[in-house]
Structures are given as C-alpha cells and as structure tokens.
Amino acid sequence: METDKETEVWYAMRATYRREPDAMRLLEKEKLGCFIPMQYKISMKKGKKVRVLVPVVHNLLFVHACPSEVKRVKSKVTYLQYITDTRSGQKIIIPDSEMQRFIAVAGTYNDHLLYFQPDELNLSKGTKVRIIGGDFEGQEGIFLKVKGARDRRVVIEIQGVIAVAMATIHPNLIEVIG
C-alpha cells in the first residue's frame, strides 16, 4: 500500500515572455494537465479580419500535476514560474472544484465572457448564487454588477488570480444560496 503517493493539484503559473503556448505543448508532451483561458479576438491578417483564439491574460496558465512532476518540468524550462500569493508568499494552489467551475465557463470560449483581474471586482458586494438551468446549470458564483456590462453577471473567481463573468443569464435560472 502506497501512502506517499502525491496528489495532483492545480497550480497557477506564469510562462514569461508570452510563452504559454510553448509551455502548454511541453506540458502536454509530459502528460500533465494544463488549462489556458483563451478568447477569440478579431485581428487583421493581410488586410482581412480574422478571428483568432488568444490567451485572455498573457503568461497565465494553470497546471494540474503532482508537486514533484511540476518541479521536474520546471527544472527543464526557466520560463515556467509559480504564481505566489502576495501576502503569504505561498504558491497559489487552486481547489479542484473551483478550477472545474472556472474551466466549465472559460473553456466555452464564449464571446460574451468578461475577464477581470481580482482587484478590479469587489465580490463582497455581490450575492452568492447557483445557476439552476441552461448550459451552466449547477455552477455557483457571485452575482454582481461588473464593468463593461449593463446587467449583473455571475462571476467565478480563481482566488487572487483571475475572475470570469458569464454572459447574461436569465434571472429565472438563478437562485440565491447561503
């Protein structure tokens, strides 16, 4: 019976110099889990408008692996760094449930998602809610007014790293939770 088996956790990491695509390829090759929040942006290519999938926040990626695996891969590439909590100096590790929620929303690449740095939102002003129908049924977040949107939105936050506000959800599909 192995008792020293490490568990896989989600790390918030930084790939410096916009190398998150390189980091993702490397992590996939090493069979490690990885998620980069992406969104479509319109850009000009040879005078034509094209939709391109680009990272929401440059240099940000989430890695799902055992601590020793991350250490091993990190030792190969200097540009991969842990994001640490500014107050405690600890590596930011995200609970699975929080990460799954975030991926369920951010992974849709929906054009109506709005992303925020944590300090741009005052989540304490919002209400904790659960979505009870539609595509995001079962997701929980904070219902509040966000910059750039006329109506209130449900926000899912990765503590201290990033927050995503969903597209407008009909009030009938939202219930307040304690």
C-alpha positions as CSV (number, residue, x, y, z in Angstrom):
1,M,0.0,0.0,0.0
2,E,1.5,3.3,-1.1
3,T,0.9,6.1,1.4
4,D,3.4,8.5,0.0
5,K,1.5,8.9,-3.3
6,E,1.4,12.6,-4.2
7,T,-1.9,14.0,-5.3
8,E,-2.3,16.1,-8.3
9,V,-3.2,19.7,-7.7
10,W,-3.9,22.8,-9.8
11,Y,-1.1,25.4,-9.7
12,A,-1.5,28.9,-11.1
13,M,1.7,29.5,-13.1
14,R,3.3,32.1,-15.3
15,A,5.1,31.4,-18.6
16,T,7.2,34.5,-19.1
17,Y,7.6,36.4,-22.4
18,R,4.3,35.1,-23.7
19,R,5.5,31.6,-23.9
20,E,2.3,30.0,-22.6
21,P,1.7,28.1,-26.0
22,D,5.2,26.6,-25.7
23,A,4.6,25.7,-22.1
24,M,1.3,24.1,-23.0
25,R,2.9,21.9,-25.7
26,L,5.7,20.8,-23.3
27,L,3.2,20.0,-20.5
28,E,1.0,18.0,-22.9
29,K,4.1,16.1,-24.1
30,E,4.9,15.3,-20.5
31,K,1.3,14.2,-20.0
32,L,0.5,16.9,-17.4
33,G,-2.9,18.6,-17.2
34,C,-2.9,22.2,-18.3
35,F,-5.5,24.9,-19.0
36,I,-5.1,28.4,-20.5
37,P,-8.1,30.7,-20.5
38,M,-8.5,31.8,-24.2
39,Q,-10.9,34.0,-26.1
40,Y,-11.5,35.0,-29.7
41,K,-10.1,38.3,-30.8
42,I,-10.5,39.9,-34.2
43,S,-7.2,40.7,-35.8
44,M,-6.1,41.8,-39.2
45,K,-4.2,39.3,-41.4
46,K,-3.2,40.5,-44.9
47,G,-5.9,43.2,-44.8
48,K,-8.6,40.7,-43.8
49,K,-10.4,40.4,-40.4
50,V,-9.9,37.0,-38.9
51,R,-11.0,35.5,-35.5
52,V,-8.0,34.2,-33.6
53,L,-8.0,32.3,-30.3
54,V,-5.6,34.1,-28.0
55,P,-4.8,33.8,-24.2
56,V,-7.0,36.1,-22.1
57,V,-4.1,37.0,-19.9
58,H,-0.7,36.7,-21.3
59,N,1.7,34.4,-19.5
60,L,-1.0,32.8,-17.3
61,L,-1.6,29.1,-17.3
62,F,-2.9,26.5,-14.9
63,V,-1.1,23.2,-14.4
64,H,-2.6,20.1,-13.0
65,A,0.0,17.7,-11.7
66,C,1.9,16.3,-8.6
67,P,4.3,18.7,-7.0
68,S,7.3,16.6,-8.0
69,E,6.2,16.5,-11.6
70,V,5.8,20.2,-11.8
71,K,9.3,20.6,-10.2
72,R,10.8,18.2,-12.7
73,V,9.3,20.0,-15.7
74,K,10.1,23.4,-14.2
75,S,13.8,22.4,-13.9
76,K,13.8,21.9,-17.7
77,V,12.4,25.3,-18.6
78,T,13.3,28.5,-16.9
79,Y,10.3,30.5,-18.2
80,L,7.8,28.5,-16.2
81,Q,7.2,30.1,-12.8
82,Y,4.8,29.6,-9.9
83,I,2.4,32.5,-9.1
84,T,2.6,33.2,-5.4
85,D,0.2,34.8,-3.0
86,T,1.4,38.4,-2.5
87,R,0.6,38.3,1.2
88,S,1.8,34.8,2.3
89,G,4.4,34.2,-0.4
90,Q,2.9,30.7,-0.8
91,K,2.4,29.1,-4.3
92,I,-1.2,29.5,-5.4
93,I,-2.9,26.2,-5.4
94,I,-6.5,26.1,-6.6
95,P,-9.1,23.6,-5.3
96,D,-10.3,21.2,-7.9
97,S,-13.9,22.2,-7.5
98,E,-13.1,25.9,-8.1
99,M,-10.9,25.0,-11.1
100,Q,-13.6,22.8,-12.6
101,R,-16.1,25.6,-12.3
102,F,-13.7,28.0,-13.9
103,I,-12.9,25.6,-16.8
104,A,-16.6,24.8,-17.4
105,V,-17.2,28.5,-18.1
106,A,-13.9,29.8,-19.5
107,G,-13.4,26.6,-21.6
108,T,-16.5,27.5,-23.7
109,Y,-14.5,30.4,-25.3
110,N,-17.8,32.3,-25.4
111,D,-17.5,35.8,-26.8
112,H,-19.7,37.3,-24.1
113,L,-17.4,36.3,-21.2
114,L,-15.7,39.1,-19.5
115,Y,-12.4,38.6,-17.6
116,F,-11.1,40.6,-14.7
117,Q,-8.1,40.9,-12.5
118,P,-9.1,40.1,-8.9
119,D,-8.6,43.7,-7.8
120,E,-11.0,45.1,-10.4
121,L,-14.0,43.5,-8.7
122,N,-15.5,43.9,-5.3
123,L,-17.0,40.4,-4.8
124,S,-18.2,41.2,-1.3
125,K,-20.8,43.5,-2.9
126,G,-22.3,40.5,-4.8
127,T,-24.7,37.7,-3.8
128,K,-23.7,34.0,-3.8
129,V,-25.8,32.2,-6.4
130,R,-26.3,28.9,-8.1
131,I,-27.5,28.5,-11.7
132,I,-30.5,26.2,-11.9
133,G,-30.9,25.8,-15.7
134,G,-29.4,26.2,-19.1
135,D,-25.8,25.5,-20.2
136,F,-24.2,26.3,-16.8
137,E,-26.7,24.5,-14.6
138,G,-25.1,23.6,-11.3
139,Q,-22.4,26.3,-11.4
140,E,-22.0,28.6,-8.5
141,G,-20.6,32.1,-8.4
142,I,-21.2,35.7,-7.2
143,F,-23.9,37.7,-8.8
144,L,-22.9,41.3,-9.2
145,K,-22.6,44.4,-11.5
146,V,-19.3,44.4,-13.4
147,K,-17.6,47.0,-15.6
148,G,-18.5,46.7,-19.2
149,A,-21.9,45.1,-18.7
150,R,-25.3,46.7,-18.4
151,D,-26.7,44.0,-16.2
152,R,-25.5,42.0,-13.3
153,R,-23.4,38.9,-14.1
154,V,-22.5,35.7,-12.4
155,V,-18.7,35.8,-11.6
156,I,-16.5,32.8,-10.9
157,E,-13.2,33.7,-9.3
158,I,-9.9,31.9,-9.0
159,Q,-8.8,33.5,-5.7
160,G,-6.1,36.1,-6.3
161,V,-5.5,35.2,-10.0
162,I,-8.4,35.9,-12.4
163,A,-12.2,36.1,-12.5
164,V,-14.6,35.4,-15.3
165,A,-18.1,37.0,-15.6
166,M,-20.5,34.8,-17.6
167,A,-22.8,36.0,-20.4
168,T,-26.2,37.3,-19.2
169,I,-28.2,34.6,-17.5
170,H,-32.0,34.9,-17.2
171,P,-32.9,35.7,-13.6
172,N,-35.3,32.7,-13.6
173,L,-32.2,30.5,-13.9
174,I,-30.5,31.9,-10.8
175,E,-31.1,31.0,-7.1
176,V,-29.5,32.7,-4.2
177,I,-27.6,30.4,-1.9
178,G,-26.4,30.9,1.7
